[in-house]
Amino acid sequence: DVKVTQSSRYLVKRTGEKVFLECVQDMDHENMFWYRQDPGLGLRLIYFSYDVKMKEKGDIPEGYSVSREKKERFSLILESASTNQTSMYLCASRGNVDTGSRQETQYFGPGTRLLVL
Amino acid sequence: AQKVTQAQTEISVVEKEDVTLDCVYETRDTTYYLFWYKQPPSGELVFLIRRNSFDEQNEISGRYSWNFQKSTSSFNFTITASQVVDSAVYFCALRSSYKLIFGSGTRLLVRP
């Protein structure tokens, strides 16, 4: 079974703090994603990565950065947390199309609920 | 433009009732994938089913069934004999490139 894990289920930080959200997948997937989910706004893509050290901006990258030093790990960084970054953060991974039909599916981690005070 | 519409914001049923969640999508691509995910109160998005645009066969998995109709651009999800554990938010999603486009979700409440 595919497993995507996130470092914390709940996190409370103060405005201005640097925040790291870690995501690890065990399926050797090439692609990894970070979303945030907010009531009334649905799921929005922040960043994604299609290979080690590669990253692409999603729909709402402002205020975030990412790091992918190893294939299995994708980190989301809030350089200076603000209250409007209070949200549910979801990580996902997906294999490449040409490596099998199951690779079309994006699998999600359990989510991190971040509260910025 | 690509879009997924889940017109039902919230549905409430009594246990053992059948319920259908609607999903309508828009895309100009000929190759695409459709998905349903379940999000229970714990927050995790659980994958339920994937369908590719070339496979219009309906699928049944236990109490769950899916009806994919390209002619109406719909991918509806039916739960037969609903149970309290089915209470969750259900998302329909579309993918044709790198990006997964989600609908706004339907909150299903199954009352005992």
Chai-1 contact restraints between the chains, C-beta under 6 A:
chainA,res_idxA,chainB,res_idxB,connection_type,confidence,min_distance_angstrom,max_distance_angstrom,comment,restraint_id
A,G42,B,F102,contact,1.0,0.0,6.0,A-B,restraint_1
A,G42,B,S104,contact,1.0,0.0,6.0,A-B,restraint_2
A,L43,B,F102,contact,1.0,0.0,6.0,A-B,restraint_3
A,E104,B,Y33,contact,1.0,0.0,6.0,A-B,restraint_4
A,E104,B,R50,contact,1.0,0.0,6.0,A-B,restraint_5
A,T105,B,F47,contact,1.0,0.0,6.0,A-B,restraint_6
A,T105,B,R50,contact,1.0,0.0,6.0,A-B,restraint_7
A,Q106,B,L100,contact,1.0,0.0,6.0,A-B,restraint_8
A,F108,B,L45,contact,1.0,0.0,6.0,A-B,restraint_9
A,P110,B,E44,contact,1.0,0.0,6.0,A-B,restraint_10
A,G111,B,G43,contact,1.0,0.0,6.0,A-B,restraint_11
